[in-house]
Amino acid sequence: MRHPGVVATPPEIAQKIVDVALSPFDGPPERLRVCDPAVGGGVFLIAAARHLVGRGADPELVARHCLFGMDVDPAAVQATRTALATDPGDHVRVGDALGEGWSFRFDAVVANPPFLNQLESASRRDAGLARRMRERFGDAARGYADTSTLFLLAALDLVQPGGRVAMILPESFLAARDAAPARAELARRAQLTWAWRSVEHVFDAGVRVCALAFTVGAPSGPATVERAAGARFASLPPISVDPARLAGGDGWSWLFPETVDAPEVDLDVTRTLGAHCRATADFRDQFYGLAPFVLDDGDDALDVPLYPRLVTAGLVDPARCLWGRRPTRFAGRRYVRPRVDLTRLRAESSLGSWASARLVPKVVLATQTRVLEPVVDEHGDWIPSVPTITVEARAGRLWHVAAALASPALSAWALHHHAGAALTADAIKLSARQVTALPAPAEGRDWDEAAQAFAAASHASSEGDWRTQLEHVGQATTRAHGLDAPDLVDWWVDRLPRWR
Ligand SMILES: C[S@@+](CC[C@H](N)C(=O)[O-])C[C@H]1O[C@@H](n2cnc3c(N)ncnc32)[C@H](O)[C@@H]1O
């Protein structure tokens, strides 16, 4: 049986990560102690042995003194013992690396820990483990923090001060909101020295990865981070990184600007959209709770106030709602004109007040898209479906907020700051909180003009008109961000969805 989160690391990738972790150490290589707390078949320990022997260490001494590992799976431990030329004895043993440890500290910890997405039931921590993890790691283990994040934090306690930790992680670690407390803890307790983003899929699992290496010990100030990208570890120029920035809330995707297909934009982050709107996301409770009350109004005959339209993310394009023009899927079913039976919803479920709160003028923002895609529900008669984000503007600012969200500047910004959160490398996915934290344009004529153009695009009846008006939105909002960047608008226009 294949266990959740268990994917073997290709040997050349393990070797690279081990070399990064061990190269900085001077002195006799056979003195170094290296641990893989999720050892699997031993690929990292084999790579460590190769590295140390390559530096002149005696292979026997390496196997007996330098290599340590643990795995919950006895078969994995046996496989590692067999794979190493000399049996490492109980240095490689069965155990839970998140629960037990060693009586001494290592020079380096290297690993590809299990990736266990807490949003999926098959990989979710049980209640007992979740409690123990919260007791041990505090905020970093709350919410939906992936289990790999906990291995990274645990590794900080396994190495001695000045020791190295190098680990493969899901790419989402760079951007996920639930990893923010862990990122902040790491920034406080260790110095990031090396970072790699795979960009492509390098494992036979549907997940993109990154790897990070740290020197353990509180950083004293900005330091140089070596960087690489892609399956062949193409090197990127080193950058100087301030630990305060790593500890901040805007993720670590900006470590790899070259890997993002978007122009870099420098925006004033002291003004945020939160001053103009509030954003809310719905979750599985609303999604599954709504499903029994959705019906298909094939003839478009139902009384609108009692049967509001259900607008899914697939029906949203920038300044266009495709409801009734395109079929859509919701909760596994196809609909031509999905509507919600409000009377029954109010009578038979607890979602009545939720629906009333959603039935207001708003911007609906799609997610997992190549550019940010806002559309305005002028009359407040749409029920937005998960995973769209509902954005309510301050009085009189609806079109302004929609235009601001549509800005090329914000799509480029979001790709750079939140890369890795979406299902595909090239898509944007923001949480509601990240939406309100986006930089706002300056008040004034340009933003007003953009708002008017966004309204015009929303009422356009032809593709040509829609595109012209959207281009206008792009230019005016870019100016309102103080940018003179025709390339940015061109880049964005190229990424706009086709007229459907
Ligand atoms: C992604 S696999 C990596 C295996 C191997 N190190 C490699 O890179 O090919 C993760 C390994 O972690 C092990 N594992 C899962 N939970 C663990 C835990 N709490 N303590 C120790 N090992 C664990 C799994 O059995 C699996 O062998």
The ligand as a MOL file (V3000), in Angstrom:
LIG
                    3D

  0  0  0     0  0            999 V3000
M  V30 BEGIN CTAB
M  V30 COUNTS 27 29 0 0 0
M  V30 BEGIN ATOM
M  V30 1 C 8.2840 11.6830 1.5830 0
M  V30 2 S 8.8330 10.1860 2.3190 0 CHG=1
M  V30 3 C 10.5610 10.4170 2.1150 0
M  V30 4 C 11.3760 9.2020 2.2330 0
M  V30 5 C 12.8430 9.3620 1.9220 0
M  V30 6 N 13.5250 10.1650 2.9340 0
M  V30 7 C 13.0660 9.9650 0.5630 0
M  V30 8 O 13.3460 11.1640 0.4960 0
M  V30 9 O 12.9280 9.2700 -0.4360 0 CHG=-1
M  V30 10 C 8.5400 10.5010 4.0050 0
M  V30 11 C 8.8660 9.4010 4.9780 0
M  V30 12 O 8.5030 9.8540 6.2740 0
M  V30 13 C 8.0040 8.7800 7.0250 0
M  V30 14 N 7.2340 9.3210 8.1390 0
M  V30 15 C 5.9550 9.7730 8.1510 0
M  V30 16 N 5.6330 10.2410 9.3710 0
M  V30 17 C 6.7380 10.0870 10.1490 0
M  V30 18 C 7.0240 10.3910 11.4940 0
M  V30 19 N 6.1100 10.9550 12.2890 0
M  V30 20 N 8.2570 10.1170 11.9540 0
M  V30 21 C 9.1900 9.5450 11.1470 0
M  V30 22 N 8.9650 9.2370 9.8690 0
M  V30 23 C 7.7630 9.4980 9.3670 0
M  V30 24 C 7.2270 7.9610 6.0200 0
M  V30 25 O 7.0760 6.6190 6.4550 0
M  V30 26 C 8.1160 8.0930 4.7680 0
M  V30 27 O 9.0260 7.0330 4.6960 0
M  V30 END ATOM
M  V30 BEGIN BOND
M  V30 1 1 1 2
M  V30 2 1 2 3
M  V30 3 1 2 10
M  V30 4 1 3 4
M  V30 5 1 4 5
M  V30 6 1 5 6
M  V30 7 1 5 7
M  V30 8 2 7 8
M  V30 9 1 7 9
M  V30 10 1 10 11
M  V30 11 1 11 12
M  V30 12 1 11 26
M  V30 13 1 12 13
M  V30 14 1 13 14
M  V30 15 1 13 24
M  V30 16 1 14 15
M  V30 17 1 14 23
M  V30 18 2 15 16
M  V30 19 1 16 17
M  V30 20 1 17 18
M  V30 21 2 17 23
M  V30 22 1 18 19
M  V30 23 2 18 20
M  V30 24 1 20 21
M  V30 25 2 21 22
M  V30 26 1 22 23
M  V30 27 1 24 25
M  V30 28 1 24 26
M  V30 29 1 26 27
M  V30 END BOND
M  V30 END CTAB
M  END
